[in-house]
Structure formats: C-alpha cells, structure tokens
Amino acid sequence: MPTFTIEEDYLGEFVDPVNYDLEVGGDHPSHHFYANLAKQVGGTTLEVACGTGLVAIPLAQQGILVTGMDIVPAMLAHARNKSEALGLSIRWFQCDARNFDLSEKFNFIYMTGNAFQAFLNNADQQDLLQNIRKHLTTDGIFAFETRNPNWDDCSTDLNETEWMTYTNDKGFTVRITETREYDHVAQVLVYNLYRRWKEDGVEKERVTHIAIRYTYPQELNALLERSGFQILHQYGNWDKSSLTKDSPSIISVCKLA
Ligand SMILES: C[S@@+](CC[C@H](N)C(=O)[O-])C[C@H]1O[C@@H](n2cnc3c(N)ncnc32)[C@H](O)[C@@H]1O
C-alpha cells in the first residue's frame, strides 16, 4: 500500500511566504465563514496550520482572540511581521499539528486553506484529530474544510498546464504551470509546480511539489466519529448549501462526542 508523508519534500510551496501571499492571498468567502463562527462560539480561537495568517489576521482585526500554529518557521515569521505591523496581539507557535501541546484549551479551533489535505495518510489524520481534540474545551467547536473529491481533480495529467501568472515581490512576471499525478490507492494528488520568470534577461526556474490527500465524504464522517467528534453541520460550500456530489468542498462543523 503506497503511503505519502509530508516529510517527502512537500513543503516547498511554503518556503517563500512573501510570494505565497501574492499568489494565493486576498479576501475569500471562507474568511467570513470562520470569522462568523468564531464570533458565534466566542472565547479563544486556534487556527491549526495557519500559514502566513491570511485568515487569522482578518479574524484578529475583527476583535477575535486568535492563536496560530504551523510547522513552517518562515510562514510564521511572515505572519508575525504582518500582525506586529498592524499592532495585533496574535500568538504564533511553530509546531507539528500531528504532535503538539500548547497546554491550553480553545473554544474554537479551525483549519482552512484545505490544510486538512496536507495530512497525507491515515495515521497523520488520526494524530491531527487527536491533538485537536486535546486542545478543545468540552463545549468547544472544531470546523474545517477539505475538497470534495471528483474525477476531474483526482486525475493524472503529465502535460504542463497553466495555473497562473503574477507579479512577484521583485516586480518580475512569474508564470506558473503544473503537472499532476494522482495515486488512487493512497488518494493522494501530487502537483509539480514550475515557476518561470526572467530576471534581467536571465531565465529562472523554481520547481516545487505539493501533495494533497483526498478524503471521501463517508470516509471523513467515519474518521471524525472514530476520533471522538460529532458532526453538527456539514456544508458543500461557503454559503452553507448542502453537501452534494457536485459540491466543491466538504465543510464540517463538529463538537466533541
Ligand atoms: C495551504 S496552506 C494553508 C495556510 C492557511 N491556513 C491559509 O488558509 O492561508 C497549508 C499550511 O499547512 C501547514 N502544514 C502542513 N503540515 C503541517 C503540520 N504537520 N503541522 C502544522 N502545519 C502544517 C503548511 O506549513 C501550510 O502553511
């Protein structure tokens, strides 16, 4: 049985946080979804796998007491720089979500940016959920999303296709193309990303890989139940529409069982 782990060179997307923000930053309906939930729950909030704080920072700006944790020091350093520049008192911790202990419990814990999909095998998913459980108050809420698997996404295409073009922090135009390889047994999709740009007439290239685990809806529910969570709501999109076979996401709102 093939297994993938995050240690296999799959964190390369997160070594350049300034350009990460330029590539994927900006307002998104998910930010409003988690901000509303955090306000509804009240008390303290933890974002697991918070990256550069693209979501945690807007939450803190709305008065929510946010703590962020992530495994990549560079992502957290950028998050800290941004929050300090804005005068926000967010605590940032560098830890592995599969094994962490902040010695406190939170009223609301969320994971977003499809970060749940960074947990590539069953053992990592279980360890993640056990650690989240440990950090949740008895009446706390845990919410997260993961992409709803579909045959178009879960496929292999070794021809380079365009992903996006953007202007990087140095003002150069960067073109990003991708190839994808899906392992149907491991349910893991590996993207190979090629960033190409010209710096003063010289061609530059940076190649990174990212792996994402797809978890099927029935499998996800069994995993949550087995991990001691009760699903309160499950949506297929940020407008809280029901989960259907065509939904882009599986958004789960849970409490301790
Ligand atoms: C797609 S990014 C999402 C970041 C952020 N939640 C957002 O929405 O902008 C996934 C994040 O998961 C983090 N990550 C991956 N594996 C992790 C682990 N084992 N423990 C903690 N963070 C992890 C990565 O470092 C990265 O910042």
Ligand as a Chemical Component Dictionary entry (heavy atoms), coordinates in Angstrom:
data_LIG
# 
_chem_comp.id                   LIG 
_chem_comp.type                 NON-POLYMER 
_chem_comp.pdbx_formal_charge   0 
_chem_comp.three_letter_code    LIG 
# 
loop_
_chem_comp_atom.comp_id 
_chem_comp_atom.atom_id 
_chem_comp_atom.alt_atom_id 
_chem_comp_atom.type_symbol 
_chem_comp_atom.charge 
_chem_comp_atom.model_Cartn_x 
_chem_comp_atom.model_Cartn_y 
_chem_comp_atom.model_Cartn_z 
_chem_comp_atom.pdbx_ordinal 
LIG C1  C1  C 0  -2.409 25.578 2.057  1  
LIG S1  S1  S 1  -1.595 26.219 3.450  2  
LIG C2  C2  C 0  -2.922 26.988 4.311  3  
LIG C3  C3  C 0  -2.457 28.074 5.232  4  
LIG C4  C4  C 0  -3.571 28.890 5.908  5  
LIG N1  N1  N 0  -4.443 28.053 6.687  6  
LIG C5  C5  C 0  -4.359 29.683 4.887  7  
LIG O1  O1  O 0  -5.545 29.398 4.688  8  
LIG O2  O2  O -1 -3.776 30.597 4.293  9  
LIG C6  C6  C 0  -1.272 24.751 4.398  10 
LIG C7  C7  C 0  -0.433 25.005 5.635  11 
LIG O3  O3  O 0  -0.342 23.773 6.362  12 
LIG C8  C8  C 0  0.901  23.779 7.026  13 
LIG N2  N2  N 0  1.194  22.417 7.484  14 
LIG C9  C9  C 0  1.413  21.324 6.728  15 
LIG N3  N3  N 0  1.652  20.261 7.507  16 
LIG C10 C10 C 0  1.573  20.689 8.782  17 
LIG C11 C11 C 0  1.733  20.052 10.045 18 
LIG N4  N4  N 0  2.035  18.743 10.141 19 
LIG N5  N5  N 0  1.581  20.785 11.160 20 
LIG C12 C12 C 0  1.275  22.106 11.092 21 
LIG N6  N6  N 0  1.134  22.772 9.924  22 
LIG C13 C13 C 0  1.275  22.070 8.782  23 
LIG C14 C14 C 0  1.849  24.315 5.971  24 
LIG O4  O4  O 0  3.059  24.755 6.521  25 
LIG C15 C15 C 0  0.991  25.438 5.370  26 
LIG O5  O5  O 0  1.256  26.669 5.997  27 
# 
loop_
_chem_comp_bond.comp_id 
_chem_comp_bond.atom_id_1 
_chem_comp_bond.atom_id_2 
_chem_comp_bond.value_order 
_chem_comp_bond.pdbx_ordinal 
LIG C1  S1  SING 1  
LIG S1  C2  SING 2  
LIG S1  C6  SING 3  
LIG C2  C3  SING 4  
LIG C3  C4  SING 5  
LIG C4  N1  SING 6  
LIG C4  C5  SING 7  
LIG C5  O1  DOUB 8  
LIG C5  O2  SING 9  
LIG C6  C7  SING 10 
LIG C7  O3  SING 11 
LIG C7  C15 SING 12 
LIG O3  C8  SING 13 
LIG C8  N2  SING 14 
LIG C8  C14 SING 15 
LIG N2  C9  SING 16 
LIG N2  C13 SING 17 
LIG C9  N3  DOUB 18 
LIG N3  C10 SING 19 
LIG C10 C11 SING 20 
LIG C10 C13 DOUB 21 
LIG C11 N4  SING 22 
LIG C11 N5  DOUB 23 
LIG N5  C12 SING 24 
LIG C12 N6  DOUB 25 
LIG N6  C13 SING 26 
LIG C14 O4  SING 27 
LIG C14 C15 SING 28 
LIG C15 O5  SING 29 
# 
